[in-house]
Amino acid sequence: MDKSTLKKVDKRDHFNSRIGFILAAAGSAVGLGNIWKFPYQVGQNGGGAFVFVYIIFIIFIGLSVAITEMVIGRSGKSNVIGCYGKYNSKFKIVGWFGMIASLLLYAYYAVVGGWTIFYLVKAVTGQFGAASVGSFETMFDSFCQSPIQLIIYQIIFLVITAFIISKGISGGIEKYCKVLMPGLFIMLIIMAIRSITLPGALKGVEWYLKPDFSKIKGSVLVSAMGQAFFTLSLGVGTMVTYSSYLKSDENIGTTSISVTIFDTLVALVAGFVILPAVFAFNLEPSEGPGLVFETLPHVFSQMPFGTLFAIIFFALLIIAAVTSSISMLEISTTFVVEKTKMNRKKATWLLTLLIFLLGIPVVMGFGPWRHVQLAGKTFFNIYDYFVSNITMPLVGLFGTILVGHIMKKDIVMNELTNNGTINVKLKMVWYTLVRWVIPIILFLISLQSLGILKI
């Protein structure tokens, strides 16, 4: 049996360096949520108005909840269920809820991850020649309606993730994120520069950055909150699980700020990659989930050296997807390893099989089962709505209740300040937000997302 599975809680595997943890946590946060989901969310929710609300939520809620989850994780030094249940056994249900959400999230995320691999293959083989948007829409639709192709690329993506997870924390997640994350950011900057220098791109930049406040309504608030949680990997146990491997002398506050800043920058830069290019070619920014896969190939086909930039972009997208997917799989892997003492590799591959099976309805929902819907939502939309609009805000809500009202204040402050060795100037501001303000906001957002409250 793998020795790592027999270690006691106080001798668990851990991140070897602060930069390793930051890049791993940033890798968890930076993913398809930033590069695939954020631009189409902006496109569907009024451009600059959505960006404005999103940034407000990131600063005042996302960062605070990130710190809260790191406090829960490092204090608990266990799997996500053990961490939430350490100070009150009833809160184990919150950990269970988050872990189930992470499984569903990864189930449909792996399908989209498969799309990125398929499109990289298309780019490498030079199949993004000059063509109409309609032809790319046909290609995407044809691919999505081919369950065999979807499953093949889904499996490839799942195998890549499982391989990294099976290597553990320091030898797997930390090692690979140290290489993948800097590479991702460099490629993203190159793509953004190319996009905003296209003729007519400045119109897209203005639409992206200039908010029309009349477009801010309840649905935009819910979408912005869901995106803030989605992109920071909050409310599904990722930050709790990762921080449970964090050394006791690491500064939770500055680490959370670093991760949040890096994640937000990547999302904003991704907007500059996609939206100005869409406007430059007079395409539709509100395309939805297919924006990257239906609209961008046309952009690449029309620009000089388009094939090269297509290869760079979809390679970047794969890197982003993998760095996030490893965090999703790690949540349940940690739980299974610590609860059953199962070999990490065996646990990883068994959970990968489970994820694969959970993803089958999503795959079929794009083809033979596309007419099987609940409240007008396909399996893909159901999974996404449950995770982004219901689970994440609710788990975040109960996390703030746990830290603000269940855990003793001195325990929380000792964790935040490393037993008083770090001077955290705004600790009482953060504690007040977590104890009183954020729970109310998350409660109202949850009611709105459930359709109980109309804002």
LUMKOL-704045 format. One record per atom (N, C-alpha, C, O): x, y, z negated. Coordinates in steps of 0.2 Angstrom, whole numbers, plus 5000, padded with zeros to 4 digits. Layout:
<mises>
XYZ...
</mises>
This chain:
<mises>
500449945000500050005000500450065000501050064997500250115004500650185004500750204997500250214993501350224995501450254988501050314987500950324981500950354992500650414991499950404988499650454984499650354989498950344987498950324980498350324977499550304977499550284970499750334965499750324959499950394968500150454964499550474959498950474961499750494953499250524949499050594951499450624955498550624949498350684951498850744950498950784955499250734945499750784944500350774948500850814948500450724952500950704956500750694963501050664967500250734965499950724972500450754977500850794975500350734983500750774988500550844988500050864986501050884990500950954990501250994996501750964999501151054997501451095002502151114999502251134994502651105004503351125001503551195001504051214998503151235005503351305005502651355005502151325007502751415003502151455004502051475011501451475013502551485015502351495022502051435025501651435030502251375023501951315026501151315024500751295028501051325018500351325016499951385020499351375022500251445020499851495024499751475031499151495033500251445034500151425041499651375042499251365047499651325037499151275037498451295036497951275039498351345031497751375029497451415035496951415037497951455038497751495044497551455049497151465053497951395050497751345055497051315055496751305059496951305048496251285047495751335049495251325052495851395047495451455049495451475056494951485059496051475059496051495066495951425070496351375070495451435074495251375079494751395084494751455086494351345086493851365091493351415089493051455093493351425082492851475079493151545081492651585082493751555082494051615084494051625092493851685094494251575095494451585102493851565107493751595112493451515104492851495108492251525106491851555109492051525099491451545096491351615095490851645097491951645093491851725091491751765097491251805097492051755103491851795109491151785111490851835113490851725111490251715114489751745108489151765110489851735102489451765097489451845098488851875097489951875099490051945101489551965107489152005107489651915112489251925118488551925117488151955120488251875113487551865111487251915106486651925106487751955102487451995097487652065097487752095092487652095103487752165104488452195104488452255103488952155105489652185106489852215100489952175095490052275100490352315094489952315088490252315083489352305088488852305082489052245078489052245072489052185082489252125079489952125076490052105070490452155079491152155077491152195071491552175066490752255070490752295065490552255058490852255053489952225059489652185053490152135051490252115045490352095056490852035055491452065051491652025046491752115053492352145049492152165042492552145037491552195041491352215034491252145030491452145024490952095033490852035029491551995027491551975022491952005032492651975031492952005025493251975021492952075025493352105020493052105013493352085008492352115013492052115006491752045004491652034998491651995008491351935006491851875008492051835003492051875014492551815016493151815012493251755009493451865011494151865007493951845000494351804997493451874997493251854990493151784989493351754984492751754994492551684993493151644995493151584992493551664999494251625000494651624994494851564992494651674990495051674984494651634979494951594975494051634979493551594974493751514975493851484971493751494982493851424983494551404982494651344980495051454982495751434981495751424973496151384971495451464969495451454962495151394960495351354956494551374963494251304962494651254963494751204960495051254969495451204972496051194967496151134965496451244966497051234963496951214955497351184952496351244953496251224946495951154945496151124940495651134950495351064950495851004952495850954949496351024956496850974958496650904960496850854957496050904964495750844966495450854972495550904976495050804974494650804980494050854979493950884974493750874985493250934984492750914979492450964976492450854979491950834974492250844967491850864962492850814966493150824959493250894957493150914951493450934962493551004960492951044958492951074953492451034962491751064960491451044954491151074950491550974952491250944946491650944940491450924935492250974940492750974935492451014928492550994923492151064930491851114924491151104923490851124918490751064928490051054927489950994932489951004938489750934929489650884933489050894938489050854944488650934937488050944941488250974948487950974953488851014947489151044953489450994958489751024964489550934956489750884961489350884967489650874973488750894967488250894973488450954978488350944984488751004975489051054980489651034984489651044990490050994980490650964984490350914989490650914995489850874987489650824992489350864998489450845004488950914997488650955002489150975007489050975013489651005004490251035008490550985012490750995018490650925009491050875013490650845018490850825024489950835017489550805022489450865028489450845034489450925026489450975031490150975036490150985042490650965032491350955036491350895041491650905046491050845039490950785043490550805050490750785055489950835049489550855054489850905058489850905065490250955055490651005059491150975063491150995069491550925060492050895064491750855070492050845075491150825069490850785074490650815080490850795086490450885080490250915086490950955088490950975094491350975083491951015085492450965089492750995094492450905088492850855092492650855099492950845104491950855100491650855107491950915111492150915116491850975107492151035111492851035112493151055116493251005107493950995107494150945113494650965117493650905115493750865121493650905127494050895132493250955127493150995133493851035134493951035140494151055129494751095130495251045134495651075138495350985132495850945135495650925142496050925147494950915144494750915150494950975155495150965160494851035152494951095156495751105157495951135162496151085152496851085153497051045159497451055163496750985159496950935164496750965171497150965176496150995171495951035177496451085179496551095185496651125174497051185176497751155178498051185183498051105175498651075177498651045184499151055188498151015186498050985192497851035198497651015203497851105196497651155201496951155204496851175209496451135199495751135202495451205200494751205200495751255198495451325197495651365203495751425202495551345209495651385215495051435215494551435211495051475220494551525221493851495222493851455227493451515218492751485219492251525215492451575212491651515216491151555213490951535206491151475204490651585202490451565195490051505195490051455191489551495200489051445201489451375201489251325198490051375205490351315206490651285199490651225198490851335195491151315188490551295184490651255179490051325184489451305180489251235182489051195178489251225189489051155191489551105188489351045186490251125188490751075186490651065178490751005176490551115174490451105167489751065166489751025161489251085169488651045168488750975170488450925167489050965176489150895178489550855173489450795171490050885170490550855165490150835159490150785156489750885156489350875150488750825151488550795146488550815157488050765158488350695160488050645162489050685159489350625160489650595153490150615151489150555150489350535143490050495143490450505138490250465148490850425148491450475148491850465144491450525152491950575152492050605145492550615142491450625143491450665136491750625131492150645127491550555131491750515125492550505126492850495121492750495132493450485133493850545130494350535127493650605132494050665130493950675122494450695119493350655120493250665113493750615109493950635104493750555111494250505108494950525108495350525103495150555114495850585114495950635109496450635105495450685108495550735103495550705096495950725092495150655095495050625088495750595086495950595081496050555091496650525090497250565088497650555084497250625092497850675090497750695083498250705080497150715081497050735074497150685069497550695064496950625070497050575065497750555065498050545059498150565070498850545070499250595065499650575061499050665065499350715061499150705054499550705049498550685053498250675046498550615042498750615036498650565046498950505043499650515041499950475037499950565043500650585040500650615034501250625031500150635031500050675025500050745025500050775030500250775019500250855018500850885021500850915026501450865017502050905019502350875026502550915030502250805027502550775033502050775039502350765044501450795038500950805043500750875045500950905049500250895040499950955041500351015041500351055046500851015036501251075035501751075041501951125044502051015043502551015048502351035054502651075058501751015056501451025063501251095064501251135069500951125058500651195058501151245059501051295062501751225056502351275056502551285063502851345065502451235068502651245075502051275079502151315083501451245078500851255082500651325081500451365086500551355075500251425074500651475077500351525080501351485076501751535079501651535087501551585090501651475090501551465097500951485099500851515104500351475095499751495097499651565098499351595102499951605092499851675092500251705098499951755101500851685100501251715105500851705112500851755116500551645113500151635119499551675119499351705125499251695114498651735113498851805115498451835119499351825113499551895114499651905122499551955125500051855125500151855132499551865136499451905140499051825134498351825137498051885136497651905141498051915130497651975129497952035133497552075136498652035134498952095138498752085145498552135149498752025148498552005155497752035156497652055161497352015151496652025152496452105152496152125156496752145147496552215147496952255152496752315153497352225156497652265161497352245168497552275173496852205168496452195174496052255176495852295172495952265182495552325185494852325182494552265183494552375179493952375176493852345169493252335167494352325166494352285160494152335154493952315149494352395155494252445149493552455148493352475142493052445153492352445151492152395146491752405142492452335147492352275142492652295135492352275130493252335135493552355129493152395125493052395119492852445129492352495125491752465123491552475117491452415126490852375124491052335118490652325114491652305118491852265112491952305106491852275101492252365107492452405101491952455098491952475093491552485103491052535101490452505099490052485103490252515092489652485090489052525092489052585091488452485094487852515094487452495088487152435088487352535083487052515077486352495078486052465073486052515083485352505084485252425085484652395084485752395087485752325088485852275082485752215082485952315076486052275070485352255067484952305065485252195066484652165064484752105060485352085059484252075057484352015053484751955056485151925053484551945062484851885066485651905067486051855066485751965068486451985069486851975062487451955062486551995057486851985050486951915048487551895046486451875050486551795049487151775053487551735051487151795059487651765064488351785062488851755062488351855060489051875057489251845051489851825050488851835046489051795040489251725042489751705039488851695046488951625048489651625051490051575050489851665056490451675059491051685054491551655055490951725050491451745045491651685041492251665039491151645039491251585035491551525039492051495037491251525045491551475050492251485052492651435052492451545053493151555056493651555050494151535051493451565044493851555038493851485035494151475030493451445038493351375035493051375028493351335024492651425026492351425020491651385019491351375025491551365014490851325013490851255015490351225015491451225017491451155019491951115015492051055016492351155010492851115006493551125008493951095005493651155014494351155017494851195012495351165010494651255010495051295006495151264999495651264996494651234997494651194990495151144991495551134986495051104996495551044997496251064998496651034995496351105002497051135004497351164997497951144996497051204994497251234988497351184982497751204978497051134982497151084977497851054978498151024973498151064984498851034985499351094984499951084985499151154982499551214981499951214974499651194969500551224974500951234968500651284964500351334966500851274957500551314952500851384952500551434949501451394955501751464955501551504961501851564962501151484966500951514972500451574970500051564966500551624973500051684972499451674976499451684982498851654973498251644977498051704980497751704986498051764977497751824980498151844986497751854991498751854986499151874992499151814998499051835003499051754996499051705000498351705004498351695010497851715000497151725003497151785008496851785013497451845006497451895010497851885017497551905022498351855016498751835022498351795027498351805033498051745024497651695028497051735032496951725038496751775028496151815030496351865036496051865041496951895035497151945040497351915046497151935052497751855046497951825051497351795055497351795062496851765052496251735055495851795059495651785064495751845055495451905058495751935064495451945069496451935064496851965070496751915076496651945081496751855075496751805080496051815083495951805089495451815079494851825082494751885086494451885092495051945083494952005087495352005094495152025099495951975093496351965099496051925104496051935110495751865102495351825106494851865110494651845116494451905107493951945110494251985116493951995121494952015115495252055120495452005126495552025131495551945124495751895129495151885134495251885140494551875131494051855135493551905138493351905144493351955133492851995135493052055140492652065145493652085140493752125145493852095152493652125157494052035152494151995158493451985161493351985167492951965157492251955159491952015162491652015168492052075159491852135162492252155168491952185173492852145169493252155175492952125181493052145186492652065180492452025186491652025186491351985189491352075182490652085182490252025181489752005184490451985175490151925173489751945167489751995165489351895164488951905159489251885152489351825151489351925148489651915141489151875136489451835132488551875138488051835133487951765136487451735134488451735139488351665142488251615137487851565138488451625131488351575125488951525125489551545127488851465122489451415121489851405127490451385127489551415133489851395139490351455142490651445147490351505138490751565141491451555143491651565148491751515138492451505139492551455145493051455149492051405146492151345150491751365157491951325162491351405157491051425164491251485167491351495173491351535163491551605165492251615166492451635171492651595161493351605161493751575167494151605170493551505169493851475175493851525181494251525185493251555182493151605187493651655187493951685192493751685181494151735180494851715182495251755185495051655180495751635181495851625189496351635192495251605192495351585199495451655203495651645209495251705201495251775204495851815202496051865206496251795197496851835195497451805198497551745199497951855199498651825201498951785196498851795190499251725198499551675194499051645189499151635184498351645192497851625188497951555185497751535179498251505189498351435187498751435181498651395176499351475181499751475175499451505169499551475164499051555170498651585164498151535161497951535155497851495166497351445164497651395160497451375155498251375162498651315158498851345151498751305146499051405151499251435145498651445140498651425134498051465143497451475139497251415136497051405130497151365140496851295138497351255133497051225129497951265134498451235130498351275123498351235118498251335123498151375117497551355113497551345107497051345117496351325114496451255111496151245106496851205114496951145111497251145104497051115099497851185104498151195098497751225093497751205087497351275094496851305089496351255087496251255081496151215091495651165089495951115085495651095080496551085086496851035082497051065075496951025070497251125075497451145068496851155064496951155057496251165066495651165062495451095061495151085055495451055066495150985065495550945060495250905056496150955059496550925054496250945047496350895042496051005046495851025040495150995038495050975032494750985043494050955042494150885040493750865036494550845044494650775042495050765035494850715032495450815033495850805027495350805021495450775016494750845022494350845016494050775014494150765008493750745019493550675017494050625016494050575012494650635019495250585018495450595011495650545008495550655009495750665002495350624997495550594992494650634998494150604994494250524994494250494989494250495000494250425000494850394997494850344994495450424999496150404996496150404989496350354985495850464986495950464978495350424975495450404969494850414978494250374975494350304976494150264971494650284981494650204982495350184982495450124982495850224982496550204982496750174989497250134989496350184994496450155000497150195003497250245002497450155007498050175011497750235015497250235019498150295015498050355019497850345026497350365029498250305029498250295037497550255038497150265043497450205034496750165035496150215034495750205037496250255028495650295027495550345033494950365035496150375036496050415041495750385047495250415050495950325049495650295055494950275054494550275059494750255048494050235047493550295047493050295050493850355044493450415044493350435052492850465054493950425055493950455062493350415066493050435071493350345065492750305068492150335066491650335070492050355060491350375057491250445061490650455063491750485062491650555065491450535073491050575075491750485076491650475082490850455083490550475088490650415079489950385079489450445078488950455081489650495073489250555072489150595078488750635079489750595082489750635088489350615094489250655098489150545094488850525099488150555101488050575107487750575096487150615097487250675101486950705105487850705099488050775102488250765109487950805113488650715110488850695117488150675121488150705127487750635119487150615123486650675123486250675128486650725119486250785119486450825125485950865126487050825127487150865133486950825140486950865145486750765139486550725145485950695144485450725145485950625144485250595143484750615138484150605139485050635132484650655127484550735127484250755121484650765132484650845131483850865130483850925128483450825132482750845130482450825123481950845121482850795120482750775113482950835108483550845107482450865106482550935102482150935096481650905095482450975091482050985085482051065084482551095084481451085084481251165084481651195089481951255089481651165095482051195101482751185101483051225105483051155097483751145096483951075098483651025096484551075102484851005104485250985098485351015093485550925098485950895093486550945091486650955085486850965096487351015096487151075092487451095087486651105094486351165090486151145083486251195078485851095082485651075075486251065071486251095065486751025073487351025069487651095067487751105061487751135072488051195071487551245067487851275062486951245068486451285063486551265056486551305052486451195055486551165048487151185045487151205039487751185048488351195045488451275044488651295039488451305050488551385050488051425046488251475043487451415047486951455044486651435038486351475034486651375036486351345030486851325025486951355019487351275027487751245022488351295020488451305014488651325024489151375022488951425017489351435012488451465019488251515014488051485007488151515002487651425007487451395001488051374997488051384991488551335000489051314996489451374994489751374988489551424998489851484996489551514990489851544985488851514990488451544984488651504978488751544973488551444978488651404972489351404970489551394964489851414974490551424972490651484968491051484963490351534970490351604966490051594960490251624955489451554959489151544953489551504948489651514942489951454951490351414947490951454944491051454938491251494948491851534946491551594942491951614937491051624943490851684940490451674933490351714929490151614933489651594927489751534924489551524918490051484927490151414924490851414921490951394915491351424925492051424922492151484917491951534918492551464912492751524907493151574911493551554915493051634909493351694912494151684911494551704916494351664905495151664905495451604909496051614911495051554910495351504915495351534922495851524925494851564924494851594931495451644931495851644936495551694926496051744927496751714926497151734930496851664922497451624922497651594929498251594931497151564932497251534939497451594944497951584948497151644943497251704948497851734947498251754952498051744941498651784939499251734937499851764935499251674938499751624937499951634929500551644928499451624925499451634918499851694916500251704911499551754919499851814917500451834920500751894918500751794924501451814927501451864933501951884935500851864936500751904942500251964940499651954937500352024942499952084940499452094946499652114952498852064946498352074951497952134949497452134945498052194953497752254951496952254951496652284947496752224956496052224958495652164955495152144958495952134950495652064948494952074945494452034946494852134942494152144939493652164944493052144944493852194950493452214955493252144959492652134960493752104960493552044963493052004959492551974961493251994952492851954948492051984947491651944947492052054947491352084947490952064954490352044954491352064959490952054966490751974966490251964968491251934964491051864964490451844959490051804960490451874953490051864948489351894949488851854948489251954952488651984953488452004960487851984962488852024964488652054970488652004976488052004979489151964977489151914982488651864982488351844987488451834976487951784975487251814978486851774981487151874976486451904978486451914986485951894989487051934989487051944996486951875000486651865004487351824997487351755000486651724999486451685003486351744994485651714993485151744998484751705000485251814999484751845004484951815011484451805015485551805012485751785019485451715020485251695025485551675015485251605015484551605016484251565020484151645013483451655014483251675021482751645024483651725024483551745030483651685035483351675040484251645034484451595039483851535039483751505044483551525033483051475032482351505035481851465035482351565037481651595039481251615034480651635035481451615028480951635022480951705021480451735019481551745023481551815022481651845029482051815033481351895031481451935037481751995035481452045033482352005038482752065036482752115043483052165043
</mises>
